[in-house]
């Protein structure tokens, strides 16, 4: 630093320390009149303008500083801050990476890099950058320490740190946000929502605050509200790719492929290789039958990040897609490299297994499936004991007496046809058949039964939740819930058909609740050979949930639980559920189609046998299969793995 600029800089620092920012700015400008190329004063002026909100002039000043002295790290960092404020994490990251390269010991640059990487969806790199920040400034970041404690299993201590900060600074948004995240982790969504709403009230123009609230509402399955909040965030931060990606994910859950596609496209405008948005875009293109474009999108994801296994799996999961020998060799090399994260490696091994299946190497494929499922199981939460206890409560709550006494008076002008069962059991085929009927609208997988059951609380005791709370509901409440379901199910639905499908397989747990709020609903259970069902699930990497599928023993026990609950519904609601066996559908399509339509009180239509000609969007892993005529090759496919199924056979013995 030159002697000429030392004295003015000392005076500028003194003004800033005293809170006289305007005086500091004036001093910078006065000094630059005499020495217009003084990079130290230029950099200081850029930082002051940035803090004062004069972003255009700040950008020009900081860029001029870098032009004069390319190795000056601080202006690079300040430009990173500026672009983060604009919602342009990709551009911010370029400057922050340069700042870190020039001055690796500057803790704040690593912290900002972590923010940018997190916004770009590069979470593992973000964690590494945050770790470098903590190591450089271990005492300077109590919230970082709270986050570390939260992730290491000590949320109570993390909460204490946040409460301590809030005693000194009651409106510290970062501390409030950390408390909200802790509450979400602890399954206290109401507390988390209150904290996020407090943050929104403190920072009403913050897209980040609105995004957090939207995601919180989404985690409570309050999807319409979540979408509305995220749309507000997108209006504020139009160039923030992560807001658009989150919005796309929710529109996809709501079975709105066109709206989801639009949101993913907006995300990719600002982050062209954002992995989750590329995956989402590919899924939506697949759903609407634009398979070639879906393949191109998945290929783009693989080319951009070969070490991100999801891209490989998305290609592998496309029915009929075949990897060439060079692809197979590349996947083997990646799997052996040791450079992939456990999550990416799991996805890659699922893809490798599919590639080996295509070559009839079933032993090799099984070895890959085993490794893939073990990796995936180590990364997800699933408690089989809790699952058993929950379903025991369902059996105990939904008795024949309750189901005969408590029933809604829900309007019957719209008849839902629920298609339930284990995943990969033919539910999509049944929906496609029904949706080909002129009186039926195919709505896909609707989240609203799950949303309603999550929202239920005891009237006098908030701790009483579903399923036990169902026994406290009166006819007026049940009718209100039924009306709510029909209202939500109608959103985004075009056409005036009197019937619509809801193909959410996991609703098998909720047959009693569905009957109570929608007594006129039709319920169809999609069945498949138990071994075929379990192997089909074990061979599949689900986008989310279904965490019971990644361990053969847990999967088999879950199947037994499903079978037991379905028998319970048959006992307490005889005739309420129609069971349709996949193998029977393959062997006698005409007879089974007529049987389904008769159960739904629909006249026979020839179009239901030509279901594969329908051009409706199909939001499911089986979207390609149901656009083909019925074929038999899948019926006995599981037998290729016979040598590896002894444990599965033993557990499933009661249903075999």
C-alpha positions as CSV (number, residue, x, y, z in Angstrom):
1,X,0.0,0.0,0.0
2,X,1.5,3.4,-1.0
3,X,2.1,6.1,1.6
4,X,-0.1,8.4,-0.4
5,X,-3.2,6.3,0.3
6,X,-2.4,5.2,3.8
7,X,-3.6,8.4,5.6
8,X,-6.9,8.7,3.6
9,X,-7.6,5.0,4.2
10,X,-7.1,5.4,7.9
11,X,-9.6,8.2,7.9
12,X,-12.1,6.2,5.8
13,X,-11.8,3.3,8.2
14,X,-12.3,5.6,11.2
15,X,-15.5,7.0,9.6
16,X,-16.8,3.5,8.9
17,X,-16.0,2.3,12.5
18,X,-17.9,5.3,13.8
19,X,-20.9,4.5,11.6
20,X,-20.4,7.6,9.4
21,X,-20.7,5.8,6.1
22,X,-21.7,8.9,4.1
23,X,-18.5,10.6,5.3
24,X,-16.5,7.6,4.4
25,X,-17.9,7.6,0.9
26,X,-17.2,11.4,0.5
27,X,-13.6,10.9,1.6
28,X,-13.2,8.1,-1.0
29,X,-14.5,10.3,-3.8
30,X,-12.3,13.2,-2.7
31,X,-9.2,11.0,-2.6
32,X,-10.0,9.6,-6.0
33,X,-10.3,13.1,-7.5
34,X,-6.5,13.4,-6.8
35,X,-5.6,9.8,-7.4
36,X,-8.3,8.2,-9.7
37,X,-6.3,4.9,-10.0
38,X,-5.7,4.3,-6.3
39,X,-6.9,0.7,-6.2
40,X,-7.2,0.6,-2.4
41,X,-9.5,3.5,-2.2
42,X,-11.4,2.3,-5.3
43,X,-12.0,-1.0,-3.7
44,X,-13.1,0.6,-0.5
45,X,-15.6,2.9,-2.4
46,X,-17.0,-0.2,-4.2
47,X,-17.5,-1.9,-0.9
48,X,-19.2,1.2,0.6
49,X,-21.5,1.6,-2.4
50,X,-22.4,-2.1,-2.2
51,X,-23.4,-1.8,1.5
52,X,-25.4,1.4,0.7
53,X,-27.4,-0.4,-2.0
54,X,-25.9,1.6,-5.0
55,X,-25.3,-1.7,-6.8
56,X,-24.8,-0.5,-10.4
57,X,-22.1,2.0,-9.4
58,X,-20.7,-0.5,-6.9
59,X,-20.3,-3.1,-9.8
60,X,-18.6,-0.6,-12.1
61,X,-16.2,0.6,-9.3
62,X,-15.3,-2.9,-8.3
63,X,-14.7,-4.1,-11.9
64,X,-12.5,-1.0,-12.4
65,X,-10.5,-2.0,-9.3
66,X,-10.0,-5.5,-10.7
67,X,-9.0,-4.1,-14.1
68,X,-6.3,-2.0,-12.4
69,X,-5.1,-4.7,-10.1
70,X,-6.3,-8.3,-11.1
71,X,-4.7,-9.8,-8.0
72,X,-6.7,-7.8,-5.5
73,X,-8.9,-10.5,-3.8
74,X,-11.3,-8.3,-1.9
75,X,-13.1,-6.7,-4.9
76,X,-13.6,-10.2,-6.3
77,X,-15.3,-11.2,-3.0
78,X,-17.4,-8.0,-3.0
79,X,-18.6,-8.8,-6.6
80,X,-19.5,-12.2,-5.4
81,X,-21.7,-10.6,-2.7
82,X,-23.2,-8.3,-5.3
83,X,-24.2,-11.2,-7.6
84,X,-25.5,-13.3,-4.8
85,X,-27.8,-10.3,-4.0
86,X,-29.0,-10.4,-7.6
87,X,-29.8,-14.1,-7.3
88,X,-27.1,-15.0,-9.8
89,X,-25.2,-17.7,-7.9
90,X,-23.3,-19.0,-10.9
91,X,-21.8,-15.6,-11.7
92,X,-21.1,-15.0,-8.0
93,X,-19.2,-18.3,-7.7
94,X,-16.8,-17.2,-10.5
95,X,-15.7,-14.2,-8.6
96,X,-15.6,-16.0,-5.2
97,X,-13.5,-18.8,-6.6
98,X,-11.0,-16.2,-7.9
99,X,-11.0,-14.4,-4.5
100,X,-10.2,-17.7,-2.7
101,X,-7.5,-18.5,-5.2
102,X,-5.9,-15.1,-4.6
103,X,-6.3,-15.2,-0.8
104,X,-7.0,-18.8,0.4
105,X,-6.9,-17.6,4.1
106,X,-9.8,-15.2,3.8
107,X,-12.6,-17.0,5.8
108,X,-15.5,-14.8,4.6
109,X,-14.8,-15.8,0.9
110,X,-15.2,-19.5,1.8
111,X,-18.4,-18.8,3.6
112,X,-19.8,-16.9,0.6
113,X,-18.7,-19.7,-1.7
114,X,-20.7,-22.2,0.5
115,X,-23.8,-20.0,0.0
116,X,-23.3,-19.8,-3.8
117,X,-22.7,-23.6,-4.1
118,X,-25.7,-24.3,-1.9
119,X,-27.9,-22.2,-4.2
120,X,-26.6,-24.0,-7.2
121,X,-27.5,-27.4,-5.7
122,X,-23.9,-28.5,-5.3
123,X,-24.4,-29.4,-1.7
124,X,-21.4,-31.6,-1.0
125,X,-19.1,-28.8,-2.4
126,X,-21.0,-26.3,-0.3
127,X,-20.3,-28.4,2.9
128,X,-16.6,-28.5,2.1
129,X,-16.4,-24.7,1.6
130,X,-18.3,-24.2,4.8
131,X,-15.9,-26.5,6.6
132,X,-12.9,-24.5,5.3
133,X,-14.6,-21.3,6.6
134,X,-15.0,-22.9,10.1
135,X,-11.4,-24.0,10.2
136,X,-10.2,-20.5,9.3
137,X,-12.5,-18.7,11.7
138,X,-13.7,-21.2,14.4
139,X,-14.8,-18.6,16.9
140,X,-16.3,-16.2,14.4
141,X,-19.3,-18.2,13.4
142,X,-21.6,-19.3,16.3
143,X,-24.3,-20.2,13.8
144,X,-21.8,-22.3,11.9
145,X,-21.1,-24.1,15.1
146,X,-24.8,-24.5,15.8
147,X,-25.2,-26.0,12.3
148,X,-22.4,-28.4,13.0
149,X,-24.0,-29.5,16.2
150,X,-27.3,-29.9,14.5
151,X,-25.8,-32.2,11.9
152,X,-23.8,-34.2,14.4
153,X,-26.9,-35.1,16.5
154,X,-26.9,-32.4,19.2
155,X,-29.8,-30.1,18.2
156,X,-30.5,-29.1,21.8
157,X,-27.1,-27.4,22.1
158,X,-27.5,-25.9,18.6
159,X,-30.9,-24.5,19.8
160,X,-29.3,-23.0,22.9
161,X,-26.7,-21.2,20.8
162,X,-29.5,-19.7,18.6
163,X,-31.5,-18.7,21.6
164,X,-28.4,-16.9,23.1
165,X,-28.0,-15.0,19.9
166,X,-31.7,-14.0,19.8
167,X,-31.5,-12.7,23.4
168,X,-28.9,-10.1,22.2
169,X,-30.4,-9.7,18.7
170,X,-34.1,-10.6,18.7
171,X,-34.5,-10.0,15.0
172,X,-31.4,-12.0,13.9
173,X,-32.8,-13.7,10.8
174,X,-30.0,-16.2,10.5
175,X,-30.6,-17.5,14.1
176,X,-34.4,-17.6,13.5
177,X,-33.8,-19.6,10.4
178,X,-31.5,-22.1,12.1
179,X,-34.2,-22.6,14.8
180,X,-36.7,-23.2,12.0
181,X,-34.4,-25.8,10.4
182,X,-33.9,-27.5,13.8
183,X,-37.7,-27.6,14.3
184,X,-38.2,-29.2,10.8
185,X,-35.5,-31.8,11.6
186,X,-37.4,-32.6,14.8
187,X,-40.7,-33.0,13.0
188,X,-42.2,-29.8,14.5
189,X,-43.5,-28.3,11.2
190,X,-45.9,-25.9,13.0
191,X,-43.0,-24.3,15.0
192,X,-40.9,-24.2,11.9
193,X,-43.6,-22.5,9.9
194,X,-44.2,-19.9,12.6
195,X,-40.4,-19.0,12.6
196,X,-40.3,-18.8,8.8
197,X,-43.4,-16.5,8.8
198,X,-41.6,-14.4,11.4
199,X,-38.6,-14.1,9.0
200,X,-40.9,-13.2,6.1
201,X,-42.4,-10.4,8.3
202,X,-38.9,-9.1,9.1
203,X,-37.7,-9.3,5.5
204,X,-40.9,-9.1,3.3
205,X,-38.9,-8.5,0.2
206,X,-36.6,-11.5,0.7
207,X,-36.9,-14.3,-1.9
208,X,-34.9,-16.5,0.4
209,X,-37.3,-16.1,3.3
210,X,-40.3,-16.8,1.0
211,X,-38.5,-19.9,-0.5
212,X,-37.9,-21.3,3.0
213,X,-41.5,-20.8,3.9
214,X,-42.6,-22.4,0.6
215,X,-40.4,-25.4,1.2
216,X,-41.7,-25.8,4.8
217,X,-45.3,-25.7,3.5
218,X,-44.4,-28.3,0.9
219,X,-42.9,-30.6,3.6
220,X,-46.3,-30.4,5.3
221,X,-47.9,-31.5,2.0
222,X,-49.7,-28.1,1.7
223,X,-48.7,-27.9,-1.9
224,X,-51.2,-25.3,-3.2
225,X,-50.0,-22.8,-0.5
226,X,-46.4,-23.7,-1.1
227,X,-46.7,-23.0,-4.8
228,X,-48.3,-19.6,-4.1
229,X,-45.5,-18.6,-1.8
230,X,-42.8,-19.8,-4.1
231,X,-44.4,-17.9,-7.0
232,X,-44.0,-14.8,-4.8
233,X,-40.4,-15.6,-4.3
234,X,-39.9,-16.1,-8.0
235,X,-41.4,-12.7,-8.8
236,X,-38.8,-11.1,-6.5
237,X,-35.8,-13.2,-7.5
238,X,-36.6,-14.0,-11.2
239,X,-33.0,-15.0,-11.8
240,X,-32.6,-17.3,-8.8
241,X,-32.4,-20.8,-10.3
242,X,-33.2,-22.6,-7.0
243,X,-36.5,-20.9,-6.5
244,X,-37.6,-22.0,-10.0
245,X,-36.3,-25.5,-9.4
246,X,-38.3,-25.8,-6.1
247,X,-41.4,-24.5,-7.9
248,X,-40.9,-27.0,-10.6
249,X,-40.7,-29.8,-8.1
250,X,-44.0,-28.8,-6.5
251,X,-45.8,-28.4,-9.8
252,X,-44.6,-31.9,-10.7
253,X,-46.0,-33.3,-7.4
254,X,-49.3,-31.6,-8.3
255,X,-49.2,-33.5,-11.6
256,X,-49.0,-30.3,-13.6
257,X,-46.3,-31.2,-16.2
258,X,-46.6,-28.1,-18.3
259,X,-46.2,-25.7,-15.4
260,X,-43.4,-27.9,-14.0
261,X,-41.6,-27.8,-17.4
262,X,-41.9,-24.0,-17.5
263,X,-40.4,-23.7,-14.1
264,X,-37.5,-26.0,-14.8
265,X,-36.8,-24.2,-18.1
266,X,-36.6,-20.9,-16.1
267,X,-34.2,-22.5,-13.7
268,X,-32.0,-23.8,-16.6
269,X,-31.9,-20.3,-18.2
270,X,-29.8,-19.1,-15.2
271,X,-28.1,-22.4,-14.4
272,X,-27.9,-24.4,-17.6
273,X,-26.4,-27.6,-16.0
274,X,-28.3,-27.5,-12.7
275,X,-28.6,-31.3,-12.0
276,X,-32.0,-31.4,-10.2
277,X,-33.6,-29.1,-12.9
278,X,-32.2,-31.2,-15.7
279,X,-33.6,-34.3,-14.0
280,X,-36.9,-32.6,-13.4
281,X,-37.1,-31.4,-17.0
282,X,-36.3,-34.9,-18.3
283,X,-39.0,-36.5,-16.1
284,X,-41.7,-34.0,-17.3
285,X,-40.7,-34.6,-20.9
286,X,-41.0,-38.3,-20.3
287,X,-44.4,-37.9,-18.7
288,X,-45.9,-36.1,-21.7
289,X,-44.4,-38.7,-24.1
290,X,-41.6,-36.6,-25.5
291,X,-39.1,-39.4,-25.0
292,X,-36.4,-38.3,-27.4
293,X,-36.2,-34.9,-25.7
294,X,-36.1,-36.6,-22.3
295,X,-33.2,-38.7,-23.4
296,X,-31.3,-35.6,-24.7
297,X,-31.9,-33.9,-21.3
298,X,-30.7,-36.8,-19.3
299,X,-27.6,-37.1,-21.6
300,X,-26.9,-33.4,-21.0
301,X,-26.9,-34.1,-17.3
302,X,-24.5,-37.0,-17.7
303,X,-22.2,-35.0,-20.0
304,X,-22.1,-32.0,-17.6
305,X,-21.5,-34.2,-14.5
306,X,-20.5,-37.8,-15.4
307,X,-19.7,-38.3,-11.7
308,X,-23.3,-37.5,-10.7
309,X,-24.9,-40.9,-10.8
310,X,-28.6,-39.7,-11.1
311,X,-28.1,-38.8,-14.8
312,X,-27.0,-42.4,-15.6
313,X,-29.9,-43.9,-13.6
314,X,-32.5,-41.6,-15.3
315,X,-31.3,-43.0,-18.7
316,X,-31.3,-46.5,-17.4
317,X,-34.8,-46.3,-16.0
318,X,-36.2,-45.4,-19.5
319,X,-38.0,-48.5,-20.8
320,X,-36.2,-49.6,-24.0
321,X,-33.1,-47.4,-23.5
322,X,-29.9,-49.3,-24.1
323,X,-26.4,-48.4,-23.1
324,X,-23.6,-49.2,-25.6
325,X,-20.3,-50.9,-24.6
326,X,-18.5,-47.6,-24.3
327,X,-21.1,-46.4,-21.8
328,X,-20.8,-49.6,-19.8
329,X,-17.0,-49.3,-19.7
330,X,-17.2,-45.6,-18.6
331,X,-19.7,-46.6,-15.8
332,X,-17.4,-49.4,-14.6
333,X,-14.4,-47.0,-14.5
334,X,-16.4,-44.3,-12.6
335,X,-17.6,-46.9,-10.1
336,X,-14.0,-48.1,-9.5
337,X,-12.5,-44.6,-9.3
338,X,-13.4,-43.8,-5.7
339,X,-14.2,-40.2,-6.8
340,X,-18.0,-40.4,-6.4
341,X,-20.1,-39.5,-3.4
342,X,-22.0,-42.4,-1.9
343,X,-25.4,-41.1,-3.2
344,X,-24.0,-40.8,-6.8
345,X,-22.3,-44.2,-6.6
346,X,-25.6,-45.8,-5.6
347,X,-27.4,-44.3,-8.6
348,X,-24.6,-45.3,-10.9
349,X,-24.7,-48.9,-9.6
350,X,-28.4,-49.1,-10.2
351,X,-27.7,-48.0,-13.8
352,X,-24.9,-50.5,-14.2
353,X,-27.2,-53.3,-13.0
354,X,-29.7,-52.3,-15.8
355,X,-27.0,-52.3,-18.4
356,X,-25.9,-55.8,-17.3
357,X,-29.5,-57.0,-17.4
358,X,-29.7,-55.9,-21.0
359,X,-26.8,-58.3,-21.7
360,X,-28.5,-61.1,-19.7
361,X,-25.7,-61.0,-17.1
362,X,-28.1,-61.5,-14.2
363,X,-25.5,-62.5,-11.6
364,X,-23.5,-59.4,-12.4
365,X,-26.6,-57.3,-12.3
366,X,-27.6,-58.7,-8.9
367,X,-24.2,-57.9,-7.5
368,X,-24.6,-54.3,-8.6
369,X,-28.2,-54.1,-7.3
370,X,-27.0,-55.4,-3.9
371,X,-24.2,-52.8,-3.6
372,X,-26.5,-50.1,-4.9
373,X,-29.3,-50.9,-2.4
374,X,-26.8,-51.2,0.5
375,X,-25.4,-47.7,-0.3
376,X,-28.9,-46.2,-0.6
377,X,-30.1,-47.8,2.6
378,X,-27.2,-46.3,4.5
379,X,-28.3,-42.9,3.4
380,X,-32.1,-43.0,4.1
381,X,-34.2,-43.2,7.2
382,X,-36.6,-46.0,7.7
383,X,-37.8,-47.5,10.9
384,X,-39.7,-50.8,10.4
385,X,-40.8,-50.9,14.0
386,X,-42.4,-47.4,13.7
387,X,-44.0,-48.5,10.5
388,X,-45.5,-51.6,12.2
389,X,-46.7,-49.5,15.2
390,X,-48.4,-47.0,12.9
391,X,-50.3,-49.7,11.0
392,X,-51.3,-51.4,14.2
393,X,-52.9,-48.1,15.2
394,X,-54.6,-48.0,11.9
395,X,-56.1,-51.5,12.5
396,X,-57.1,-50.6,16.0
397,X,-58.7,-47.3,15.0
398,X,-60.6,-48.2,11.8
399,X,-62.9,-50.9,13.2
400,X,-66.1,-52.1,11.5
401,X,-68.1,-50.3,14.1
402,X,-66.4,-46.9,13.5
403,X,-66.6,-47.3,9.7
404,X,-70.3,-48.1,9.9
405,X,-71.2,-45.3,12.3
406,X,-69.0,-42.4,11.0
407,X,-69.5,-41.3,7.4
408,X,-69.5,-38.1,5.4
409,X,-72.3,-36.6,3.3
410,X,-69.9,-35.7,0.6
411,X,-71.2,-34.5,-2.8
412,X,-71.3,-37.4,-5.3
413,X,-71.1,-35.4,-8.6
414,X,-67.4,-36.2,-8.8
415,X,-66.4,-39.9,-8.1
416,X,-62.7,-40.6,-7.3
417,X,-61.3,-43.9,-8.4
418,X,-58.4,-44.6,-6.0
419,X,-55.8,-47.1,-7.3
420,X,-53.7,-48.4,-4.5
421,X,-51.2,-51.2,-3.8
422,X,-47.5,-51.8,-3.6
423,X,-45.3,-49.8,-6.1
424,X,-44.5,-51.6,-9.4
425,X,-47.6,-53.8,-9.2
426,X,-49.5,-52.6,-12.3
427,X,-51.3,-49.6,-10.8
428,X,-50.3,-47.4,-13.8
429,X,-51.7,-49.9,-16.2
430,X,-55.1,-49.9,-14.3
431,X,-55.1,-46.1,-14.3
432,X,-54.3,-45.9,-18.0
433,X,-57.2,-48.3,-18.8
434,X,-59.7,-46.2,-16.7
435,X,-58.4,-42.9,-18.0
436,X,-59.1,-44.1,-21.6
437,X,-62.8,-44.1,-20.7
438,X,-64.7,-41.0,-21.9
439,X,-66.2,-40.5,-18.4
440,X,-62.9,-40.6,-16.5
441,X,-60.1,-38.1,-16.1
442,X,-56.7,-39.4,-15.4
443,X,-55.3,-37.3,-12.5
444,X,-52.2,-39.3,-11.8
445,X,-50.7,-39.4,-8.3
446,X,-52.5,-36.9,-6.1
447,X,-51.0,-36.0,-2.7
448,X,-54.2,-34.8,-1.0
449,X,-55.1,-37.8,1.1
450,X,-51.7,-37.7,2.6
451,X,-52.0,-33.9,3.0
452,X,-55.3,-34.2,4.8
453,X,-54.1,-37.0,7.2
454,X,-51.0,-34.9,8.1
455,X,-53.2,-31.9,8.9
456,X,-55.4,-33.7,11.4
457,X,-55.0,-32.8,15.1
458,X,-57.1,-33.6,18.2
459,X,-59.6,-30.8,19.1
460,X,-58.7,-30.8,22.8
461,X,-55.3,-32.3,22.6
462,X,-52.9,-31.3,19.8
463,X,-50.8,-34.3,20.5
464,X,-53.5,-36.7,19.2
465,X,-52.8,-37.2,15.5
466,X,-53.8,-39.5,12.7
467,X,-54.9,-42.3,12.7
468,X,-56.3,-42.1,16.3
469,X,-57.9,-38.7,15.7
470,X,-60.1,-40.2,13.0
471,X,-62.2,-41.7,15.8
472,X,-63.0,-38.2,17.1
473,X,-64.3,-36.8,13.8
474,X,-68.1,-36.1,13.4
475,X,-70.1,-36.2,10.2
476,X,-69.8,-32.5,9.5
477,X,-66.0,-32.6,9.9
478,X,-65.8,-35.7,7.7
479,X,-67.9,-34.0,5.1
480,X,-65.6,-30.9,5.2
481,X,-62.6,-33.1,4.6
482,X,-64.3,-34.9,1.7
483,X,-65.2,-31.5,0.2
484,X,-61.6,-30.3,0.7
485,X,-60.3,-33.4,-1.1
486,X,-62.6,-32.9,-4.1
487,X,-61.7,-29.2,-4.2
488,X,-58.0,-29.8,-4.3
489,X,-58.4,-32.7,-6.7
490,X,-60.2,-30.4,-9.1
491,X,-57.4,-27.8,-9.2
492,X,-55.6,-28.0,-12.5
493,X,-58.0,-30.6,-13.9
494,X,-59.5,-29.7,-17.3
495,X,-62.6,-31.5,-18.6
496,X,-65.9,-32.2,-17.0
497,X,-65.8,-36.0,-16.6
498,X,-67.7,-37.2,-13.6
499,X,-65.0,-39.7,-12.6
500,X,-61.3,-39.1,-12.0
501,X,-58.4,-41.3,-10.9
502,X,-56.1,-40.9,-7.9
503,X,-53.2,-43.4,-8.4
504,X,-51.2,-43.0,-5.2
505,X,-50.2,-46.5,-4.3
506,X,-49.4,-45.7,-0.7
507,X,-53.0,-44.8,0.0
508,X,-53.5,-48.5,0.8
509,X,-52.9,-47.5,4.4
510,X,-55.8,-45.0,4.3
511,X,-58.7,-47.0,2.8
512,X,-60.7,-46.6,6.1
513,X,-60.2,-42.8,6.1
514,X,-61.0,-42.6,2.4
515,X,-64.3,-44.5,3.0
516,X,-65.2,-42.1,5.9
517,X,-64.7,-38.9,3.9
518,X,-65.7,-40.2,0.4
519,X,-68.0,-43.1,0.9
520,X,-68.9,-43.1,-2.8
521,X,-65.3,-43.5,-3.9
522,X,-64.1,-46.6,-5.8
523,X,-61.0,-48.3,-4.6
524,X,-58.9,-50.7,-6.7
525,X,-56.0,-52.7,-5.3
526,X,-53.3,-53.5,-7.9
527,X,-51.8,-56.8,-7.0
528,X,-48.8,-58.8,-8.4
529,X,-47.0,-61.9,-7.5
530,X,-45.2,-61.2,-4.2
531,X,-41.7,-62.1,-5.5
532,X,-42.3,-60.2,-8.7
533,X,-43.4,-57.2,-6.7
534,X,-40.4,-57.2,-4.3
535,X,-37.8,-57.8,-7.1
536,X,-39.4,-55.0,-9.2
537,X,-39.0,-52.6,-6.2
538,X,-35.5,-53.8,-5.3
539,X,-34.4,-53.1,-8.9
540,X,-35.7,-49.5,-8.8
541,X,-34.2,-46.3,-7.5
542,X,-37.1,-44.1,-6.4
543,X,-36.9,-40.3,-6.7
544,X,-38.0,-40.0,-3.1
545,X,-39.6,-42.0,-0.3
546,X,-40.2,-45.7,-0.4
547,X,-37.2,-46.2,1.9
548,X,-38.4,-49.7,2.8
549,X,-37.4,-50.9,-0.7
550,X,-33.6,-50.8,-0.2
551,X,-33.2,-53.8,2.1
552,X,-34.7,-57.2,1.0
553,X,-35.7,-58.3,4.4
554,X,-37.4,-54.9,5.2
555,X,-39.0,-54.9,1.8
556,X,-40.5,-58.4,2.3
557,X,-41.7,-57.5,5.8
558,X,-43.4,-54.4,4.4
559,X,-45.1,-56.5,1.8
560,X,-46.5,-58.7,4.6
561,X,-47.7,-55.6,6.4
562,X,-49.5,-54.4,3.2
563,X,-51.1,-57.8,2.7
564,X,-52.2,-57.8,6.4
565,X,-53.8,-54.4,6.2
566,X,-55.6,-55.2,2.9
567,X,-57.1,-58.2,4.6
568,X,-58.2,-56.0,7.4
569,X,-60.0,-53.7,5.0
570,X,-61.7,-56.7,3.4
571,X,-62.9,-57.7,6.8
572,X,-64.2,-54.4,8.0
573,X,-65.4,-53.0,4.6
574,X,-66.4,-56.1,2.7
575,X,-66.7,-55.5,-1.1
576,X,-65.2,-52.0,-0.8
577,X,-62.0,-52.8,-2.5
578,X,-61.6,-54.6,-5.9
579,X,-58.4,-56.6,-6.1
580,X,-56.9,-56.8,-9.6
581,X,-54.1,-59.3,-10.2
582,X,-51.5,-58.1,-12.7
583,X,-50.9,-61.6,-14.1
584,X,-54.7,-62.0,-14.7
585,X,-54.7,-58.7,-16.5
586,X,-51.9,-60.0,-18.8
587,X,-53.7,-63.3,-19.4
588,X,-57.2,-61.9,-19.8
589,X,-57.2,-58.2,-20.6
590,X,-60.7,-58.1,-22.0
591,X,-62.3,-59.9,-19.0
592,X,-60.3,-57.8,-16.4
593,X,-61.1,-54.5,-18.1
594,X,-64.8,-55.3,-18.1
595,X,-64.6,-56.3,-14.4
596,X,-62.9,-53.0,-13.5
597,X,-65.4,-50.9,-15.4
598,X,-68.3,-52.8,-13.9
599,X,-66.9,-52.3,-10.4
600,X,-66.7,-48.5,-11.1
601,X,-70.3,-48.6,-12.5
602,X,-69.0,-47.5,-15.9
603,X,-70.3,-48.8,-19.3
604,X,-67.8,-50.8,-21.4
605,X,-65.8,-48.7,-24.0
606,X,-63.5,-50.3,-26.6
607,X,-61.0,-47.4,-26.0
608,X,-60.2,-49.0,-22.6
609,X,-58.7,-52.0,-24.4
610,X,-56.7,-49.6,-26.6
611,X,-55.3,-47.7,-23.6
612,X,-51.8,-47.6,-25.2
613,X,-53.1,-45.2,-27.8
614,X,-53.9,-42.5,-25.2
615,X,-51.7,-39.4,-25.3
616,X,-52.4,-38.2,-21.8
617,X,-49.4,-37.4,-19.5
618,X,-48.4,-40.3,-17.4
619,X,-46.5,-39.3,-14.2
620,X,-45.0,-42.6,-13.2
621,X,-41.9,-44.8,-13.7
622,X,-44.0,-46.9,-16.0
623,X,-44.9,-44.1,-18.5
624,X,-43.2,-45.8,-21.5
625,X,-44.7,-49.3,-20.8
626,X,-48.4,-48.1,-20.7
627,X,-47.9,-46.5,-24.1
628,X,-47.5,-50.0,-25.5
629,X,-49.9,-52.9,-25.8
630,X,-50.0,-55.4,-23.0
631,X,-46.9,-57.6,-23.1
632,X,-46.0,-60.8,-21.2
633,X,-42.2,-60.4,-20.8
634,X,-42.4,-58.7,-17.4
635,X,-44.5,-61.4,-15.8
636,X,-41.8,-63.9,-15.1
637,X,-38.8,-61.6,-15.3
638,X,-38.1,-61.9,-11.6
639,X,-37.3,-65.6,-12.1
640,X,-33.9,-64.6,-13.7
641,X,-32.9,-63.9,-10.1
642,X,-34.1,-67.2,-8.6
643,X,-30.7,-68.2,-7.2
644,X,-30.6,-65.1,-5.0
645,X,-34.1,-65.2,-3.5
646,X,-33.9,-67.7,-0.7
647,X,-34.1,-65.1,2.1
648,X,-37.0,-63.4,0.3
649,X,-38.9,-66.7,-0.2
650,X,-38.5,-67.5,3.5
651,X,-39.9,-64.2,4.7
652,X,-42.7,-64.2,2.2
653,X,-43.7,-67.8,2.9
654,X,-47.1,-66.8,4.4
655,X,-48.2,-65.2,1.2
656,X,-46.6,-67.6,-1.3
